[in-house]
Amino acid sequence: LLSRVDRLVRVASPDAVALVLDQSNAEIAYDDLVQRGRGHETPSCQAFVLIFVRDSEKRGMAAEGLSRLVVDRFESRLGTKRVAKASLGATTFTAQEIAA
């Protein structure tokens, strides 16, 4: 998985942006991010949306380490100011709901 992420990040435009949606460890709630972004534009034509879902406590801890590695790669390429992290809050989504 990480080698695929590396290839994806390597070809990302330097002005790309990334939005990380997670159930925890976010700097801002998604709804607040939407409100703060109203009226602002980004000149980027490439955006990555990274969604991390944990379906159990045990797997969640392992997934957290993996998600950190993925986000680190995007931050290294794009810079931390071009990677926004938003919390999904207490809302829980299944993989099928997210895919829809």
N, CA, C and O atoms as CSV, one atom per row, in Angstrom:
chain,resi,resn,atom,element,x,y,z
A,1,LEU,N,N,0.826,-1.194,0.000
A,1,LEU,CA,C,0.000,0.000,0.000
A,1,LEU,C,C,0.871,1.260,0.000
A,1,LEU,O,O,0.621,2.195,-0.760
A,2,LEU,N,N,1.883,1.273,0.851
A,2,LEU,CA,C,2.711,2.479,0.937
A,2,LEU,C,C,3.493,2.737,-0.346
A,2,LEU,O,O,3.734,3.893,-0.694
A,3,SER,N,N,3.890,1.695,-1.049
A,3,SER,CA,C,4.593,1.921,-2.320
A,3,SER,C,C,3.649,2.552,-3.346
A,3,SER,O,O,4.081,3.357,-4.171
A,4,ARG,N,N,2.377,2.194,-3.300
A,4,ARG,CA,C,1.395,2.820,-4.201
A,4,ARG,C,C,1.188,4.282,-3.834
A,4,ARG,O,O,1.079,5.146,-4.704
A,5,VAL,N,N,1.135,4.543,-2.539
A,5,VAL,CA,C,1.005,5.934,-2.084
A,5,VAL,C,C,2.221,6.736,-2.525
A,5,VAL,O,O,2.084,7.870,-2.984
A,6,ASP,N,N,3.406,6.156,-2.390
A,6,ASP,CA,C,4.629,6.840,-2.819
A,6,ASP,C,C,4.569,7.212,-4.295
A,6,ASP,O,O,4.946,8.322,-4.670
A,7,ARG,N,N,4.096,6.289,-5.138
A,7,ARG,CA,C,3.985,6.577,-6.582
A,7,ARG,C,C,2.968,7.690,-6.832
A,7,ARG,O,O,3.196,8.572,-7.659
A,8,LEU,N,N,1.859,7.643,-6.121
A,8,LEU,CA,C,0.816,8.653,-6.284
A,8,LEU,C,C,1.324,10.028,-5.867
A,8,LEU,O,O,1.113,11.012,-6.576
A,9,VAL,N,N,1.979,10.096,-4.743
A,9,VAL,CA,C,2.488,11.365,-4.233
A,9,VAL,C,C,3.600,11.907,-5.128
A,9,VAL,O,O,3.709,13.117,-5.324
A,10,ARG,N,N,4.412,11.023,-5.660
A,10,ARG,CA,C,5.535,11.434,-6.509
A,10,ARG,C,C,5.049,12.187,-7.751
A,10,ARG,O,O,5.726,13.108,-8.209
A,11,VAL,N,N,3.907,11.819,-8.296
A,11,VAL,CA,C,3.406,12.482,-9.505
A,11,VAL,C,C,2.414,13.601,-9.190
A,11,VAL,O,O,1.872,14.228,-10.100
A,12,ALA,N,N,2.179,13.850,-7.906
A,12,ALA,CA,C,1.247,14.915,-7.519
A,12,ALA,C,C,1.818,16.272,-7.903
A,12,ALA,O,O,3.020,16.517,-7.798
A,13,SER,N,N,0.944,17.124,-8.341
A,13,SER,CA,C,1.328,18.497,-8.655
A,13,SER,C,C,1.788,19.192,-7.367
A,13,SER,O,O,1.201,18.966,-6.309
A,14,PRO,N,N,2.814,20.019,-7.439
A,14,PRO,CA,C,3.284,20.719,-6.233
A,14,PRO,C,C,2.223,21.632,-5.607
A,14,PRO,O,O,2.291,21.948,-4.419
A,15,ASP,N,N,1.237,22.056,-6.420
A,15,ASP,CA,C,0.191,22.921,-5.863
A,15,ASP,C,C,-1.068,22.142,-5.476
A,15,ASP,O,O,-2.108,22.739,-5.195
A,16,ALA,N,N,-0.974,20.821,-5.462
A,16,ALA,CA,C,-2.108,19.990,-5.065
A,16,ALA,C,C,-2.433,20.211,-3.588
A,16,ALA,O,O,-1.612,20.712,-2.819
A,17,VAL,N,N,-3.641,19.826,-3.220
A,17,VAL,CA,C,-4.071,19.888,-1.822
A,17,VAL,C,C,-4.601,18.520,-1.422
A,17,VAL,O,O,-4.978,17.712,-2.270
A,18,ALA,N,N,-4.625,18.275,-0.122
A,18,ALA,CA,C,-5.165,17.016,0.392
A,18,ALA,C,C,-6.073,17.310,1.576
A,18,ALA,O,O,-5.775,18.168,2.408
A,19,LEU,N,N,-7.174,16.592,1.638
A,19,LEU,CA,C,-8.099,16.666,2.761
A,19,LEU,C,C,-8.128,15.297,3.408
A,19,LEU,O,O,-8.473,14.303,2.769
A,20,VAL,N,N,-7.763,15.252,4.682
A,20,VAL,CA,C,-7.745,14.009,5.442
A,20,VAL,C,C,-8.986,13.991,6.329
A,20,VAL,O,O,-9.138,14.840,7.207
A,21,LEU,N,N,-9.865,13.030,6.100
A,21,LEU,CA,C,-11.057,12.864,6.932
A,21,LEU,C,C,-10.835,11.659,7.832
A,21,LEU,O,O,-10.566,10.554,7.360
A,22,ASP,N,N,-10.951,11.883,9.118
A,22,ASP,CA,C,-10.642,10.841,10.092
A,22,ASP,C,C,-11.650,10.928,11.226
A,22,ASP,O,O,-12.304,11.954,11.413
A,23,GLN,N,N,-11.769,9.857,11.969
A,23,GLN,CA,C,-12.678,9.856,13.112
A,23,GLN,C,C,-12.005,10.398,14.360
A,23,GLN,O,O,-12.662,10.603,15.380
A,24,SER,N,N,-10.722,10.629,14.290
A,24,SER,CA,C,-9.999,11.163,15.445
A,24,SER,C,C,-8.764,11.902,14.959
A,24,SER,O,O,-8.477,11.931,13.762
A,25,ASN,N,N,-8.040,12.495,15.890
A,25,ASN,CA,C,-6.753,13.142,15.609
A,25,ASN,C,C,-6.821,14.206,14.522
A,25,ASN,O,O,-5.901,14.322,13.712
A,26,ALA,N,N,-7.874,14.966,14.496
A,26,ALA,CA,C,-7.979,16.029,13.497
A,26,ALA,C,C,-7.874,17.386,14.177
A,26,ALA,O,O,-8.124,17.532,15.373
A,27,GLU,N,N,-7.501,18.354,13.386
A,27,GLU,CA,C,-7.324,19.705,13.910
A,27,GLU,C,C,-8.634,20.473,13.988
A,27,GLU,O,O,-8.755,21.427,14.756
A,28,ILE,N,N,-9.616,20.058,13.194
A,28,ILE,CA,C,-10.866,20.809,13.104
A,28,ILE,C,C,-11.983,19.840,12.689
A,28,ILE,O,O,-11.727,18.855,11.996
A,29,ALA,N,N,-13.189,20.119,13.104
A,29,ALA,CA,C,-14.337,19.314,12.663
A,29,ALA,C,C,-14.638,19.658,11.203
A,29,ALA,O,O,-14.453,20.798,10.778
A,30,TYR,N,N,-15.097,18.682,10.452
A,30,TYR,CA,C,-15.360,18.884,9.027
A,30,TYR,C,C,-16.304,20.061,8.796
A,30,TYR,O,O,-16.046,20.902,7.935
A,31,ASP,N,N,-17.394,20.126,9.557
A,31,ASP,CA,C,-18.366,21.208,9.373
A,31,ASP,C,C,-17.727,22.579,9.618
A,31,ASP,O,O,-18.042,23.545,8.922
A,32,ASP,N,N,-16.833,22.663,10.603
A,32,ASP,CA,C,-16.131,23.918,10.866
A,32,ASP,C,C,-15.181,24.262,9.724
A,32,ASP,O,O,-15.049,25.429,9.357
A,33,LEU,N,N,-14.525,23.259,9.166
A,33,LEU,CA,C,-13.626,23.478,8.033
A,33,LEU,C,C,-14.401,24.032,6.842
A,33,LEU,O,O,-13.934,24.945,6.161
A,34,VAL,N,N,-15.576,23.483,6.597
A,34,VAL,CA,C,-16.417,23.964,5.495
A,34,VAL,C,C,-16.764,25.438,5.719
A,34,VAL,O,O,-16.677,26.245,4.793
A,35,GLN,N,N,-17.155,25.786,6.940
A,35,GLN,CA,C,-17.511,27.181,7.249
A,35,GLN,C,C,-16.315,28.115,7.065
A,35,GLN,O,O,-16.453,29.198,6.495
A,36,ARG,N,N,-15.145,27.700,7.546
A,36,ARG,CA,C,-13.952,28.548,7.432
A,36,ARG,C,C,-13.500,28.704,5.982
A,36,ARG,O,O,-12.880,29.707,5.630
A,37,GLY,N,N,-13.805,27.727,5.149
A,37,GLY,CA,C,-13.373,27.775,3.760
A,37,GLY,C,C,-14.293,28.528,2.828
A,37,GLY,O,O,-13.940,28.787,1.678
A,38,ARG,N,N,-15.468,28.881,3.312
A,38,ARG,CA,C,-16.407,29.606,2.455
A,38,ARG,C,C,-15.782,30.911,1.958
A,38,ARG,O,O,-15.226,31.688,2.733
A,39,GLY,N,N,-15.886,31.125,0.664
A,39,GLY,CA,C,-15.362,32.346,0.077
A,39,GLY,C,C,-13.890,32.278,-0.295
A,39,GLY,O,O,-13.366,33.207,-0.909
A,40,HIS,N,N,-13.220,31.201,0.065
A,40,HIS,CA,C,-11.807,31.045,-0.281
A,40,HIS,C,C,-11.681,30.100,-1.469
A,40,HIS,O,O,-12.447,29.146,-1.605
A,41,GLU,N,N,-10.733,30.371,-2.299
A,41,GLU,CA,C,-10.478,29.507,-3.440
A,41,GLU,C,C,-9.062,28.973,-3.361
A,41,GLU,O,O,-8.184,29.589,-2.756
A,42,THR,N,N,-8.852,27.834,-3.973
A,42,THR,CA,C,-7.500,27.312,-4.105
A,42,THR,C,C,-7.195,27.218,-5.591
A,42,THR,O,O,-8.029,26.744,-6.362
A,43,PRO,N,N,-6.024,27.656,-6.000
A,43,PRO,CA,C,-5.684,27.598,-7.421
A,43,PRO,C,C,-5.360,26.176,-7.886
A,43,PRO,O,O,-5.116,25.951,-9.072
A,44,SER,N,N,-5.358,25.245,-6.983
A,44,SER,CA,C,-4.989,23.878,-7.332
A,44,SER,C,C,-6.074,23.204,-8.161
A,44,SER,O,O,-7.267,23.402,-7.934
A,45,CYS,N,N,-5.639,22.413,-9.115
A,45,CYS,CA,C,-6.593,21.643,-9.900
A,45,CYS,C,C,-6.528,20.166,-9.505
A,45,CYS,O,O,-7.203,19.332,-10.109
A,46,GLN,N,N,-5.724,19.845,-8.505
A,46,GLN,CA,C,-5.589,18.461,-8.070
A,46,GLN,C,C,-5.820,18.399,-6.566
A,46,GLN,O,O,-5.145,19.071,-5.786
A,47,ALA,N,N,-6.797,17.570,-6.175
A,47,ALA,CA,C,-7.109,17.417,-4.751
A,47,ALA,C,C,-7.196,15.938,-4.414
A,47,ALA,O,O,-7.754,15.144,-5.172
A,48,PHE,N,N,-6.646,15.590,-3.287
A,48,PHE,CA,C,-6.701,14.222,-2.778
A,48,PHE,C,C,-7.590,14.218,-1.543
A,48,PHE,O,O,-7.445,15.073,-0.669
A,49,VAL,N,N,-8.491,13.280,-1.468
A,49,VAL,CA,C,-9.326,13.110,-0.288
A,49,VAL,C,C,-8.963,11.765,0.323
A,49,VAL,O,O,-9.158,10.713,-0.287
A,50,LEU,N,N,-8.436,11.819,1.533
A,50,LEU,CA,C,-8.013,10.616,2.243
A,50,LEU,C,C,-9.004,10.358,3.363
A,50,LEU,O,O,-9.154,11.182,4.265
A,51,ILE,N,N,-9.678,9.225,3.309
A,51,ILE,CA,C,-10.688,8.886,4.312
A,51,ILE,C,C,-10.203,7.674,5.090
A,51,ILE,O,O,-9.919,6.622,4.517
A,52,PHE,N,N,-10.114,7.836,6.391
A,52,PHE,CA,C,-9.668,6.743,7.255
A,52,PHE,C,C,-10.822,6.318,8.151
A,52,PHE,O,O,-11.371,7.126,8.900
A,53,VAL,N,N,-11.183,5.043,8.065
A,53,VAL,CA,C,-12.275,4.479,8.850
A,53,VAL,C,C,-11.727,3.323,9.665
A,53,VAL,O,O,-10.989,2.482,9.153
A,54,ARG,N,N,-12.089,3.288,10.917
A,54,ARG,CA,C,-11.665,2.192,11.782
A,54,ARG,C,C,-12.905,1.429,12.229
A,54,ARG,O,O,-13.859,2.012,12.744
A,55,ASP,N,N,-12.876,0.123,12.024
A,55,ASP,CA,C,-14.065,-0.658,12.365
A,55,ASP,C,C,-13.929,-1.443,13.662
A,55,ASP,O,O,-14.859,-2.154,14.044
A,56,SER,N,N,-12.816,-1.337,14.335
A,56,SER,CA,C,-12.670,-1.955,15.656
A,56,SER,C,C,-11.515,-1.292,16.381
A,56,SER,O,O,-10.626,-0.718,15.752
A,57,GLU,N,N,-11.526,-1.368,17.700
A,57,GLU,CA,C,-10.474,-0.728,18.513
A,57,GLU,C,C,-9.100,-1.276,18.174
A,57,GLU,O,O,-8.152,-0.514,17.985
A,58,LYS,N,N,-8.989,-2.601,18.097
A,58,LYS,CA,C,-7.688,-3.229,17.846
A,58,LYS,C,C,-7.170,-2.867,16.462
A,58,LYS,O,O,-6.028,-2.433,16.308
A,59,ARG,N,N,-8.012,-3.047,15.466
A,59,ARG,CA,C,-7.594,-2.704,14.107
A,59,ARG,C,C,-7.431,-1.205,13.961
A,59,ARG,O,O,-6.657,-0.732,13.129
A,60,GLY,N,N,-8.165,-0.460,14.773
A,60,GLY,CA,C,-8.069,0.993,14.718
A,60,GLY,C,C,-6.697,1.489,15.097
A,60,GLY,O,O,-6.181,2.421,14.479
A,61,MET,N,N,-6.089,0.879,16.113
A,61,MET,CA,C,-4.753,1.305,16.533
A,61,MET,C,C,-3.725,1.013,15.450
A,61,MET,O,O,-2.844,1.835,15.194
A,62,ALA,N,N,-3.828,-0.151,14.813
A,62,ALA,CA,C,-2.902,-0.483,13.727
A,62,ALA,C,C,-3.126,0.453,12.542
A,62,ALA,O,O,-2.169,0.913,11.918
A,63,ALA,N,N,-4.387,0.733,12.237
A,63,ALA,CA,C,-4.718,1.618,11.121
A,63,ALA,C,C,-4.234,3.035,11.382
A,63,ALA,O,O,-3.878,3.754,10.448
A,64,GLU,N,N,-4.220,3.440,12.649
A,64,GLU,CA,C,-3.758,4.791,12.962
A,64,GLU,C,C,-2.294,4.976,12.585
A,64,GLU,O,O,-1.909,6.021,12.062
A,65,GLY,N,N,-1.479,3.959,12.852
A,65,GLY,CA,C,-0.071,4.037,12.464
A,65,GLY,C,C,0.084,4.101,10.957
A,65,GLY,O,O,0.908,4.861,10.447
A,66,LEU,N,N,-0.696,3.313,10.246
A,66,LEU,CA,C,-0.646,3.320,8.785
A,66,LEU,C,C,-1.151,4.649,8.243
A,66,LEU,O,O,-0.548,5.214,7.330
A,67,SER,N,N,-2.242,5.151,8.791
A,67,SER,CA,C,-2.769,6.426,8.303
A,67,SER,C,C,-1.759,7.549,8.521
A,67,SER,O,O,-1.643,8.442,7.682
A,68,ARG,N,N,-1.030,7.518,9.629
A,68,ARG,CA,C,0.000,8.529,9.901
A,68,ARG,C,C,1.097,8.474,8.839
A,68,ARG,O,O,1.571,9.514,8.382
A,69,LEU,N,N,1.503,7.253,8.444
A,69,LEU,CA,C,2.522,7.106,7.401
A,69,LEU,C,C,2.039,7.673,6.066
A,69,LEU,O,O,2.803,8.317,5.347
A,70,VAL,N,N,0.781,7.432,5.743
A,70,VAL,CA,C,0.212,7.938,4.491
A,70,VAL,C,C,0.166,9.466,4.516
A,70,VAL,O,O,0.591,10.119,3.562
A,71,VAL,N,N,-0.346,10.030,5.601
A,71,VAL,CA,C,-0.453,11.489,5.713
A,71,VAL,C,C,0.935,12.125,5.687
A,71,VAL,O,O,1.127,13.169,5.064
A,72,ASP,N,N,1.900,11.504,6.359
A,72,ASP,CA,C,3.274,12.028,6.344
A,72,ASP,C,C,3.809,12.163,4.923
A,72,ASP,O,O,4.504,13.128,4.604
A,73,ARG,N,N,3.491,11.210,4.086
A,73,ARG,CA,C,3.965,11.262,2.699
A,73,ARG,C,C,3.359,12.449,1.949
A,73,ARG,O,O,4.048,13.127,1.188
A,74,PHE,N,N,2.084,12.690,2.167
A,74,PHE,CA,C,1.448,13.841,1.521
A,74,PHE,C,C,2.006,15.151,2.067
A,74,PHE,O,O,2.246,16.086,1.304
A,75,GLU,N,N,2.215,15.226,3.380
A,75,GLU,CA,C,2.768,16.441,3.963
A,75,GLU,C,C,4.192,16.694,3.485
A,75,GLU,O,O,4.586,17.843,3.287
A,76,SER,N,N,4.956,15.642,3.302
A,76,SER,CA,C,6.331,15.808,2.808
A,76,SER,C,C,6.346,16.375,1.396
A,76,SER,O,O,7.180,17.222,1.077
A,77,ARG,N,N,5.441,15.920,0.557
A,77,ARG,CA,C,5.397,16.370,-0.835
A,77,ARG,C,C,4.727,17.734,-0.987
A,77,ARG,O,O,5.231,18.605,-1.695
A,78,LEU,N,N,3.580,17.914,-0.313
A,78,LEU,CA,C,2.774,19.119,-0.521
A,78,LEU,C,C,3.046,20.216,0.505
A,78,LEU,O,O,2.777,21.390,0.252
A,79,GLY,N,N,3.573,19.835,1.652
A,79,GLY,CA,C,3.744,20.779,2.755
A,79,GLY,C,C,2.559,20.697,3.701
A,79,GLY,O,O,1.443,20.398,3.275
A,80,THR,N,N,2.787,20.952,4.947
A,80,THR,CA,C,1.728,20.800,5.953
A,80,THR,C,C,0.578,21.784,5.757
A,80,THR,O,O,-0.549,21.497,6.159
A,81,LYS,N,N,0.843,22.935,5.149
A,81,LYS,CA,C,-0.226,23.923,4.935
A,81,LYS,C,C,-1.166,23.527,3.797
A,81,LYS,O,O,-2.226,24.132,3.636
A,82,ARG,N,N,-0.799,22.536,3.020
A,82,ARG,CA,C,-1.640,22.098,1.903
A,82,ARG,C,C,-2.355,20.786,2.209
A,82,ARG,O,O,-2.996,20.196,1.340
A,83,VAL,N,N,-2.235,20.340,3.461
A,83,VAL,CA,C,-2.905,19.117,3.907
A,83,VAL,C,C,-3.781,19.477,5.104
A,83,VAL,O,O,-3.275,19.748,6.193
A,84,ALA,N,N,-5.100,19.478,4.894
A,84,ALA,CA,C,-6.042,19.800,5.968
A,84,ALA,C,C,-6.550,18.506,6.585
A,84,ALA,O,O,-6.833,17.536,5.881
A,85,LYS,N,N,-6.660,18.505,7.903
A,85,LYS,CA,C,-7.150,17.327,8.618
A,85,LYS,C,C,-8.459,17.694,9.294
A,85,LYS,O,O,-8.509,18.602,10.124
A,86,ALA,N,N,-9.505,16.988,8.937
A,86,ALA,CA,C,-10.823,17.270,9.505
A,86,ALA,C,C,-11.380,16.028,10.163
A,86,ALA,O,O,-11.236,14.915,9.656
A,87,SER,N,N,-12.012,16.234,11.288
A,87,SER,CA,C,-12.615,15.136,12.035
A,87,SER,C,C,-14.016,14.855,11.513
A,87,SER,O,O,-14.786,15.767,11.213
A,88,LEU,N,N,-14.318,13.581,11.414
A,88,LEU,CA,C,-15.679,13.195,11.079
A,88,LEU,C,C,-16.550,13.227,12.327
A,88,LEU,O,O,-17.758,13.006,12.253
A,89,GLY,N,N,-15.941,13.497,13.456
A,89,GLY,CA,C,-16.670,13.578,14.720
A,89,GLY,C,C,-17.099,12.203,15.198
A,89,GLY,O,O,-16.468,11.193,14.884
A,90,ALA,N,N,-18.161,12.181,15.948
A,90,ALA,CA,C,-18.641,10.927,16.523
A,90,ALA,C,C,-19.402,10.081,15.504
A,90,ALA,O,O,-19.751,8.932,15.773
A,91,THR,N,N,-19.647,10.649,14.359
A,91,THR,CA,C,-20.365,9.914,13.328
A,91,THR,C,C,-19.536,8.724,12.864
A,91,THR,O,O,-18.339,8.849,12.604
A,92,THR,N,N,-20.175,7.590,12.766
A,92,THR,CA,C,-19.488,6.394,12.299
A,92,THR,C,C,-20.032,6.011,10.934
A,92,THR,O,O,-21.243,5.997,10.714
A,93,PHE,N,N,-19.133,5.705,10.032
A,93,PHE,CA,C,-19.502,5.311,8.681
A,93,PHE,C,C,-18.938,3.930,8.387
A,93,PHE,O,O,-17.850,3.585,8.846
A,94,THR,N,N,-19.669,3.158,7.633
A,94,THR,CA,C,-19.149,1.893,7.167
A,94,THR,C,C,-18.426,2.147,5.839
A,94,THR,O,O,-18.618,3.182,5.200
A,95,ALA,N,N,-17.609,1.202,5.446
A,95,ALA,CA,C,-16.893,1.325,4.169
A,95,ALA,C,C,-17.889,1.444,3.014
A,95,ALA,O,O,-17.647,2.184,2.061
A,96,GLN,N,N,-18.994,0.729,3.095
A,96,GLN,CA,C,-20.003,0.777,2.029
A,96,GLN,C,C,-20.646,2.160,1.947
A,96,GLN,O,O,-20.922,2.650,0.851
A,97,GLU,N,N,-20.887,2.793,3.094
A,97,GLU,CA,C,-21.482,4.130,3.083
A,97,GLU,C,C,-20.529,5.143,2.477
A,97,GLU,O,O,-20.952,6.036,1.744
A,98,ILE,N,N,-19.250,5.010,2.779
A,98,ILE,CA,C,-18.265,5.939,2.239
A,98,ILE,C,C,-18.119,5.739,0.739
A,98,ILE,O,O,-18.017,6.712,-0.008
A,99,ALA,N,N,-18.108,4.498,0.295
A,99,ALA,CA,C,-17.964,4.208,-1.131
A,99,ALA,C,C,-19.145,4.752,-1.926
A,99,ALA,O,O,-18.990,5.130,-3.087
A,100,ALA,N,N,-20.310,4.791,-1.317
A,100,ALA,CA,C,-21.507,5.292,-1.999
A,100,ALA,C,C,-21.391,6.783,-2.174
A,100,ALA,O,O,-22.294,7.411,-2.727
